[in-house]
Amino acid sequence: MFKKTFSEKGTFKALHAAQHWLTENGYSYGPTCVMHPAPVLKGDFIIAKWRNLTKTEIKALDGWFDGALREGPVTVILKVAPDHSTTSASTALSISKIASDTYQLL
């Protein structure tokens, strides 16, 4: 498990820093949702809010972020530490399927 905390001061500064870091490291993230974390997937995906994901989709996520989104800190939690290699074909296929199913939920 990999954790990275963003503690930038100012309204939404920590949230924006976490989102920027995720994007720079090749991750997509879903929208924030009251009482739930925001979902994270490696790659370029559109992801539904956490509350709209199935248990299977949640298990397939690469991680999530949560915290005091307005004033910080915000913590990104990934199942595996980020690297810059490509995902395997089977992982990419299953994530693609989940993402396309999730897109239909929107």
Sequence and secondary structure as in RCSB ss.txt:
>XXXX:A:sequence
MFKKTFSEKGTFKALHAAQHWLTENGYSYGPTCVMHPAPVLKGDFIIAKWRNLTKTEIKALDGWFDGALREGPVT
VILKVAPDHSTTSASTALSISKIASDTYQLL
>XXXX:A:secstr
 EEEEE   STTHHHHHHHHHHHHTTEEE   BTTB EEEEESS     GGGS HHHHHH SEEEEE TTTS EE
EEESS   SS   HHHHHHHHHHHHHHHHH 
